Amino acid sequence: MISGTDFEKKQVLFVFASKGEKISFSNDNIVVRDSDGIIIHQSTCYRLFQVFIIGNVTLTSGIIQRAKKFGFAICLMTNTMRLYETIANNMEGNTILHKKQYSYDKNDIGKQIIYNKISNQKEAIILIRIKTENAKNTIRKIDGYLDKIQKEKLELQGMLGVEGSAARIYFKEVFSSTEWIGRKPRIKRDYINSTLDVGYTILFNIIDALLGIYGFDTYYGVLHKCYYMRKSLVCDLMEPIRPLIDLQVRKAINLGQCREEDFEVIDKRYLLKWKCSPKYISFLMEPLIKNKENIFIYIQNYYRNFMREKPASEFLGFNLRGGGYATGKL
């Protein structure tokens, strides 16, 4: 297993095969060349954590062998940023962890995750520094939802209902300067929802790779129900980190980096034009790179406390402001 110090030096690399970029290796270095054969990136494989390849590509056995040898994941994505395959060097055979996962049947960790997420949504609105009366009312309502989760004995469906209510007023406030019509995951009903989906996809795969380091069965969650072929645990643990992406998308819209004309509408779905992919990945990765150490500590602490069967109150949440500690722990 890697340490926090080691992870701080790790890199996430994006290769745009759709633009003619190609991967090769020289000794223990990964080399990326553009369509003209010019080297645009070169670094040691020892520092790689993940390689995202966007567009059609032919993988050689040498690439897969190096992924195994140096312990980095390869994520394959379409031109529209949809993940379709992950080749990961996960820890295998952590049977003790799996037994603990399958025998866990409580709601306390899920409750902690929801509380952490809503706390970070409140923190996001505070960070935006919106001083309107509507923003103040939104914060007061969110405080009420937090109080409800903390004090009432809610079952899972009740907690998810509170989470949904908080999300509706939260997104409306975060994107109050736009024509926001509601969060609709995966439907891509407008360019904002589509951009959020791209950011969440990148975050999802980073969390997936981190959980793989410890050997979790990522299909077995503590909050989201287990459905066939859905990585429920990844969905669970990324929840408190989502506001990082929300704030970055808002910032990108205000700076003119995220624009409706960067998308094409196909069957009423807004799809990012492939030529705009590098720009979008660049600004969406900013907060994740800035907070990568805190994200690592958050997942590392989850593993340690889950293995020790600690009470949920001792699980370290994700703090939107940094530092690795939850904003408003139960």
C-alpha positions in Angstrom: 0.0 0.0 0.0 1.2 3.5 -0.7 1.5 6.2 1.9 0.2 9.7 1.9 3.7 11.0 1.2 4.0 8.7 -1.8 0.6 9.6 -3.1 1.4 13.3 -3.0 4.0 12.7 -5.7 1.7 10.6 -7.9 0.4 11.9 -11.2 -2.8 11.5 -13.2 -2.2 11.6 -16.9 -4.6 12.3 -19.7 -3.9 11.1 -23.3 -6.1 12.3 -26.1 -6.0 9.5 -28.7 -8.9 11.4 -30.4 -6.3 14.1 -31.3 -3.7 11.6 -32.5 -1.7 11.4 -29.3 0.3 8.2 -28.7 1.8 6.4 -25.7 5.2 4.7 -25.7 7.7 3.7 -23.1 11.5 4.3 -22.8 13.1 2.3 -20.0 10.9 3.1 -17.0 9.5 6.3 -18.4 6.1 6.9 -20.1 6.3 9.1 -23.2 3.3 10.8 -24.9 3.7 12.2 -28.4 1.3 14.4 -30.4 0.1 13.6 -33.9 3.4 15.0 -35.4 5.5 12.7 -33.2 6.7 15.5 -30.9 7.1 14.6 -27.2 4.5 16.5 -25.1 5.0 14.6 -21.9 7.6 12.3 -20.3 7.8 11.1 -16.8 8.8 8.1 -14.7 6.2 5.3 -14.4 7.0 5.2 -10.7 5.0 8.4 -10.3 2.0 7.4 -12.3 -1.3 6.8 -10.4 -3.8 6.8 -13.3 -3.7 7.2 -17.1 -7.0 8.3 -18.8 -7.0 7.6 -22.5 -9.7 9.4 -24.4 -10.7 8.1 -27.9 -10.1 4.9 -29.8 -6.7 3.3 -29.0 -4.9 0.0 -29.4 -3.3 -1.2 -26.2 -0.2 -3.4 -26.4 0.7 -6.1 -23.9 3.7 -3.9 -22.9 1.4 -1.1 -21.6 -0.6 -3.6 -19.6 2.5 -5.2 -18.2 3.9 -1.9 -17.1 0.5 -1.0 -15.4 0.9 -4.2 -13.4 4.6 -3.6 -12.7 4.3 0.1 -11.6 0.8 -0.1 -10.1 -1.1 2.4 -12.2 -4.7 2.2 -13.5 -5.6 2.7 -17.1 -9.1 4.3 -17.7 -10.5 4.1 -21.3 -13.0 6.7 -22.3 -15.0 7.6 -25.4 -14.6 10.9 -27.2 -17.6 12.2 -25.2 -15.9 11.3 -21.9 -17.9 8.2 -21.1 -15.9 5.6 -19.2 -16.2 2.1 -20.8 -13.3 0.1 -19.2 -10.8 0.3 -16.4 -7.6 -1.8 -16.3 -6.5 -1.5 -12.7 -3.7 -3.0 -10.5 -5.9 -3.6 -7.5 -4.9 -5.4 -4.3 -6.4 -8.9 -4.6 -7.3 -11.4 -1.9 -8.1 -9.0 1.0 -10.6 -11.6 2.3 -10.7 -10.2 5.8 -11.8 -6.8 4.4 -14.4 -8.5 2.2 -15.9 -10.4 5.1 -16.3 -7.2 7.1 -17.9 -5.6 4.1 -20.5 -8.3 3.6 -21.3 -8.6 7.3 -21.9 -4.9 7.7 -25.7 -4.2 7.9 -26.0 -0.9 9.6 -26.9 2.7 8.5 -24.5 4.6 10.7 -21.7 5.1 8.2 -24.1 6.0 5.4 -25.6 8.6 7.8 -22.2 10.0 8.4 -21.5 10.3 4.7 -24.8 12.1 4.0 -24.1 14.5 6.9 -20.6 15.2 5.6 -22.0 15.8 2.1 -24.7 18.2 3.2 -22.2 20.0 5.5 -19.9 20.5 2.5 -22.8 21.8 0.4 -23.5 24.4 3.1 -19.7 25.2 3.2 -19.7 25.6 -0.6 -22.5 28.3 -0.5 -20.6 30.1 2.3 -17.4 30.0 0.2 -19.2 31.6 -2.8 -20.0 34.5 -0.5 -23.5 35.1 -1.8 -25.0 37.6 0.6 -28.6 37.7 -0.7 -31.5 36.9 1.6 -32.3 33.9 -0.5 -28.8 32.5 0.2 -29.2 33.1 3.9 -32.6 31.2 3.8 -30.9 28.3 1.9 -28.2 28.0 4.6 -30.9 28.1 7.3 -32.8 25.3 5.6 -29.7 23.3 5.2 -29.0 23.7 8.9 -32.4 22.3 9.5 -31.7 19.3 7.3 -28.4 18.7 9.2 -30.3 18.9 12.5 -32.9 16.4 11.2 -30.2 13.8 10.2 -28.3 14.4 13.5 -31.3 14.1 15.9 -34.0 12.0 14.3 -33.8 8.2 14.0 -34.1 8.0 10.2 -34.1 4.9 8.1 -32.1 4.8 4.9 -34.9 6.1 2.7 -35.6 8.9 5.1 -32.0 10.0 5.0 -31.9 9.9 1.2 -35.1 12.0 1.2 -33.4 14.6 3.3 -30.3 14.5 1.1 -32.5 15.0 -2.0 -34.3 18.0 -0.5 -30.9 19.6 0.5 -29.5 19.0 -3.0 -32.4 20.8 -4.7 -32.0 24.1 -2.9 -28.2 23.8 -2.9 -27.8 23.5 -6.7 -30.3 26.2 -7.2 -28.2 28.5 -5.1 -24.8 27.5 -6.5 -26.0 28.1 -10.1 -28.2 31.0 -9.3 -26.5 33.2 -11.9 -27.5 30.8 -14.7 -30.8 29.4 -16.0 -30.6 26.4 -13.8 -33.5 24.0 -14.3 -32.5 21.2 -11.9 -29.9 18.4 -11.5 -30.6 15.5 -13.8 -27.8 12.9 -13.6 -26.7 11.3 -16.9 -29.6 12.9 -18.9 -27.3 15.8 -20.0 -30.3 18.1 -20.4 -28.1 21.2 -20.5 -24.4 22.1 -20.7 -24.1 22.6 -17.0 -25.4 19.1 -16.1 -23.2 17.6 -18.8 -20.1 19.4 -17.4 -21.0 18.2 -13.9 -21.2 14.6 -15.3 -17.7 14.9 -16.8 -16.3 16.2 -13.5 -18.0 13.5 -11.4 -16.8 10.8 -13.8 -13.2 11.9 -13.3 -13.7 12.0 -9.5 -15.5 8.6 -9.6 -12.5 6.9 -11.2 -10.0 8.5 -8.8 -11.9 7.2 -5.8 -12.3 3.8 -7.5 -8.6 3.5 -8.0 -7.9 4.6 -4.4 -10.3 2.0 -3.0 -8.6 -0.6 -5.2 -5.3 0.1 -3.4 -6.8 -1.4 -0.3 -8.7 -4.3 -1.9 -12.3 -3.2 -1.3 -15.1 -4.8 -3.2 -16.2 -1.5 -4.7 -19.6 -3.0 -5.7 -20.6 -3.4 -2.1 -21.6 -0.1 -0.6 -22.8 1.2 2.8 -25.2 3.9 1.5 -26.2 3.2 -2.1 -28.0 -0.1 -2.6 -26.1 -2.9 -4.3 -27.2 -3.1 -7.9 -25.8 -5.4 -10.6 -22.5 -3.9 -12.0 -22.8 -0.7 -10.1 -19.8 0.3 -7.9 -21.9 1.4 -5.0 -19.0 2.0 -2.6 -17.4 4.4 -5.0 -20.7 6.2 -5.3 -20.9 6.4 -1.5 -17.5 7.8 -0.8 -17.4 10.4 -3.6 -20.6 12.1 -2.2 -18.9 14.5 0.2 -16.3 15.5 -2.4 -18.8 16.4 -5.1 -19.0 20.1 -4.1 -15.4 20.5 -5.2 -16.6 19.9 -8.8 -19.8 22.0 -8.3 -17.7 25.0 -7.3 -15.3 24.5 -10.1 -18.0 24.4 -12.7 -19.6 27.6 -11.3 -16.2 29.3 -11.4 -15.6 28.1 -15.0 -18.9 29.5 -16.1 -18.2 32.8 -14.6 -14.7 32.9 -16.2 -16.1 31.9 -19.6 -14.3 28.6 -19.7 -17.5 26.6 -19.7 -19.9 27.7 -22.4 -23.0 26.3 -24.1 -21.4 26.6 -27.6 -18.7 24.0 -26.5 -21.5 21.4 -26.7 -23.5 19.8 -29.5 -27.1 18.6 -29.0 -27.8 15.1 -30.1 -31.2 13.5 -29.3 -31.8 16.4 -26.8 -28.6 15.5 -25.0 -25.7 18.0 -24.6 -22.4 16.4 -25.5 -19.0 18.0 -25.2 -17.3 18.6 -28.5 -14.2 16.4 -28.5 -11.9 19.3 -29.4 -13.0 21.0 -26.2 -12.1 18.0 -24.0 -8.6 19.1 -23.0 -9.8 22.5 -21.8 -12.6 21.0 -19.7 -10.4 18.3 -18.2 -7.8 20.9 -17.3 -10.1 23.1 -15.2 -12.1 20.2 -13.8 -8.9 18.5 -12.5 -7.7 21.7 -10.7 -9.6 21.2 -7.4 -8.9 17.5 -7.4 -5.1 18.0 -7.8 -5.1 20.7 -5.2 -7.0 18.4 -2.7 -5.5 15.1 -3.7 -3.7 14.6 -0.4 -6.9 15.3 1.6 -8.8 12.9 -0.7 -6.2 10.2 -0.1 -6.3 10.7 3.7 -10.1 10.5 3.6 -10.1 7.1 1.9 -7.1 5.8 3.9 -8.9 6.7 7.2 -12.1 5.0 5.9 -10.1 1.8 5.3 -8.4 1.9 8.7 -11.5 2.6 10.7 -13.6 0.1 8.7 -11.1 -2.7 9.3 -11.0 -1.8 13.0 -14.8 -1.7 13.1 -14.7 1.8 14.7 -17.9 3.7 15.4 -19.0 5.9 12.4 -18.4 9.0 14.6 -14.7 8.3 14.4 -14.6 8.1 10.6 -12.7 11.0 9.1 -14.9 13.0 6.7 -13.8 15.2 3.8 -13.4 18.9 4.5 -14.1 21.2 1.6 -11.6 23.7 2.9 -8.8 21.2 3.2 -7.1 19.5 6.1 -8.8 16.2 5.7 -11.3 16.6 8.6 -15.0 16.7 8.2 -17.0 19.9 8.4 -19.5 19.3 11.2 -19.0 15.7 12.2 -21.9 13.8 13.9 
